[in-house]
Amino acid sequence: MTNPVDAALDRLVRDVADFPKSGVIFKDISPLLADPEGFATTVAALADLGRRLVPGGVDSVVGIEARGFIFAAPVALALGAGFVPVRKPGKLPAATHEVAYSLEYGEEILQIHQDGLRPGARVLIVDDVLATGGTLRATAELVERCGAQVSGVAMLLELSFLNARARLDGINVDALRVV
């Protein structure tokens, strides 16, 4: 019997060829988000994954713009933790830390409020897809600049053929599904 998370992912995540550029197969989670049962099942599974990754509990859940927000906020509630967004430039109103990095489609910049995480906080990063690892590595750097520690990373999907884990030494990462 298929577990409910696998069934939801099989049924509700679709591949879109050549988006956002030719040669890329985009994992579209829109159908998953539109399905209340599938969305709830996935959020609960990500929260359970966070509990396994960080058995002592987390202080904050960091969500990466933009699709990571969708999962990270309800996961934070399920874990009894705060939610802290990592955003693209110009979206956060107070003083920020900033990291520039490369990703599969070009260059990007991410920011976090300098006071978004307390020093020593145990942080769970939540995002939708682990591809090359550039966005995750940049987010981990932002967490560390705040004086907090990345205690775990919970992903919906990991694209194993891109071998991101090899570039994420020391980061405790797990995904609901590895493809």
C-alpha positions, -999 to 999 in steps of 0.1 A, spaced: 0 0 0 13 35 -10 17 59 19 -4 90 18 26 114 11 38 93 -18 3 91 -32 -2 129 -29 32 136 -46 25 111 -74 -9 125 -81 -4 162 -75 32 172 -86 35 176 -123 65 180 -146 65 210 -169 91 207 -197 112 237 -208 103 260 -179 117 285 -170 141 278 -198 147 252 -225 160 219 -211 147 224 -176 119 202 -163 101 222 -136 84 205 -107 50 223 -105 35 220 -70 4 241 -79 -19 211 -80 -6 199 -46 -13 233 -31 -49 234 -46 -57 200 -30 -66 205 7 -59 169 17 -27 166 -3 -14 199 10 -23 190 47 -7 156 43 25 171 29 28 198 56 23 172 83 50 150 67 74 179 65 68 187 102 74 151 110 106 152 90 117 183 109 111 165 142 133 136 131 160 159 118 161 180 150 149 157 178 154 185 205 130 208 186 135 240 166 132 276 176 126 289 141 116 277 107 131 296 78 113 296 45 129 304 12 111 328 -12 88 320 -27 75 285 -27 93 276 5 71 301 23 40 281 15 53 251 33 75 267 60 48 288 77 24 259 84 54 237 94 65 263 119 30 263 134 30 225 136 64 226 154 55 254 178 82 275 163 85 310 147 86 316 110 114 337 94 114 345 57 144 346 34 136 370 6 148 385 -26 162 421 -24 139 450 -16 112 429 2 123 432 38 118 466 55 145 465 83 183 460 82 193 428 64 221 404 58 226 396 21 242 368 1 247 367 -37 250 332 -53 247 313 -85 219 289 -94 209 268 -124 193 298 -142 218 326 -134 227 348 -104 205 357 -74 206 375 -41 188 366 -9 183 385 23 172 380 59 165 405 86 195 409 108 174 405 139 152 377 124 169 349 143 183 350 178 219 340 183 221 302 190 186 295 177 181 260 163 168 265 128 149 242 104 151 254 68 121 243 47 118 246 9 101 228 -20 129 215 -42 166 208 -37 182 211 -71 218 223 -73 220 234 -37 230 271 -44 198 286 -28 201 263 2 238 270 7 231 308 5 202 305 30 224 285 54 250 313 52 223 339 61 212 318 91 248 316 103 253 354 98 225 359 123 244 337 148 219 309 146 226 273 136 211 253 107 199 222 126 182 206 97 167 211 62 134 195 52 126 195 15 95 183 -4 116 170 -34 153 164 -41 165 161 -76 193 136 -69 207 137 -105 220 172 -97 240 159 -68 234 189 -45 243 170 -13 279 168 -24 280 206 -22 262 208 12 289 194 36 278 195 72 241 204 64 216 178 77 192 175 47 163 152 40 135 152 15 101 136 14 109 123 -20 142 119 -39 139 117 -77 
